[in-house]
Amino acid sequence: MGAAYDSYTNNLRIQANTSGRTLDFIRQGIHFSPLRTIAVALQADANIRGISVLSASVSYDEIFGLANCPLINTRALPSVEDVATVLNDIRNNRLGFPNKYESRFHTLRHTEIFLLGQGSVRLRAGVNEADRNQLIRQLEAIASIGTEFTGFDSCTNGKDLKEVIASGEWGRYFDGVKMLPSHIVEALTKDEAMKTAMPIEPVSDGGTTVIPLPVAEIYPFRSRTGVLPTPKPYDRRKELADPELTRIKRQRRNLAHKELIDLMESWLRRLGVSPQENDHIDLFSKIPGDGSFIFEMKSGGESLLEQVRKGLSQLYEYRYRYRNMINDQSISLCLVLPENPTSIP
């Protein structure tokens, strides 16, 4: 779009170079959603080859061929039929793709739906029937989002772009919870497969069939640095075997939860101690003269009573699970709330 803000101000300005590129897209009538196009391309590949969408794949070159085809890039949600036609043309050398392009496919990993490998995109492997069905529902949900933003269509210069951006309509368009139908939001956020955490289907290891067992791992403490740890490779099999970790991960994405941890960390540092954390425990500290402390943060909200119950059970579990690693006879448990819980009857 070319939108930028002057340092330390809220003064919006439009950068000439990116503004020009955006206006060129507008003149060509482009309404393009890479994620939706990739989802539809997987469906199209499944139709072309007569296979399950779980086995379908589309190459990076093919994706960029689709992205540069006017039959595809003038709609945020192209039809499966049109995508199949263009894919066939690309695969039969009737249609080309750019020799050079900027690849940012790594962002797809954060969806926990797609798998990247050997210059192509496909759905990750499901670990059981419920997980595979959920993947199909999620892909179908993405490939059914027909909404697109038309607020820029009449823009002819940078001033027009600035007015649309300043209006807030562009930002509201990206608020999926408000913009998308509830059944699509539910399909993309509800983890039905987690209810079937076990059994996970057996796997083959060197010719021997192995049935995965639930895990109760111990994770080492790391110092709080303010920098997120390097994300580990996504492992759905391990996630379903230890669903508690997934619930913790989702909780920590909550902004209020992050702010609460930051406030507690600042308070601890003023006491002269260096807080630590791990995959289970929000904060851990050894305070000279007082012993060891495990802190579990709950950000409150409508389900405060439920959060308090959950937080207390987590604290007792973590003290037991990490008793040997902490190696302290005095381990205090602290449930941290943003305010006095007077809202609980």
C-alpha positions, 0 to 999 in steps of 0.5 A: 500500500505504501503506508508508513508513519513518521517516527514517534508520531501518528502522522500517516504518509504514503511512500512513493515507490510502494504507492506506485506499485499498489496503484499499478495493481489497482489498474490491473484489477488485481484482488489476490489472496495467496493463501486462498489461491494455494488452498484452491490449487491443492483442491484443483491438483486433487481433481486433476490427478484424481487423488485425495486433497491430503496427497495433493501438492503444488510447486512454488513455480506453479503458485507464482504462475497462478499469481501472475495469471489475470484469470486467477489474480483478479479475484481473492477466491478463484474458482477450482475450475479456473485454477485447474485450467491454469495449472494444466497450462503451466504443467504442459508449458503453455503458460509460464511463470517468473524466472525470479520471485520473492519466496516467503512460503515459510509463513505458511508453517505458522498455520500448522496446516501446511507442509513445505518441502522440495519447492512445493506446498501440501497439507501436513500429514494427519496423525489419525482419522480425526486429525485428517478430517480436521485438515480437510475441513480447514482447507475447505474453510479457507477455500470458501472465503469469498470476501475481498476488499474493494475500497482501493478500486477507485484510487488513482493516486497516493492521496486516494490511498491515504484516505482509504487507509486512514479510514480504517476500512482496510484494517477492519477487513483483516479482522477475521473474527468480525468479517468471516462467517462464524462457521468458518471461524469455528472450522479454523480455530476449533481443534476437534482432533484434540478431543481424540488425543489418544489413540494416535495411530501406530507408526513403523520404526525400523520394521517394528510397529510402535504405538505412541504413548502419552508423554509427561516430559520435563523441559529445562528452564531458560532465562527470560530475555524478552526474545521468543525462543526459536520455534521447534519443528511442528510435531502434531503427533507429539502435540496430540500425545501431550495436549496440555502443551498446546493449550499452554501455547495458545494461552501464551498467544493472548496479549493480556497474558503476555502483559501480565508475565511482563509485569510480574517479571519486572517486579521480580527483577526489582527484587534482584532475581532473574526469572526463568521459564520453560514450556510449562511454567510461566515464570520461576524464580529462586528468591534469596531467603524466601525459597523457590517460586512457581508463578502461573498467570491467568489473565481473567475475563469471563471464565475467571473462575474456570481459569483459577481452578485450572491455574491451581491444578497446574501449579500443584502438577508443576511442583510435583513434576519439577521437584527434582529439577528445582531441588528445593524443600521450599517451593511456593506456588503463586497464582497471578491475576491482573486484579482482585478477583471480586467478580467471582461470587 
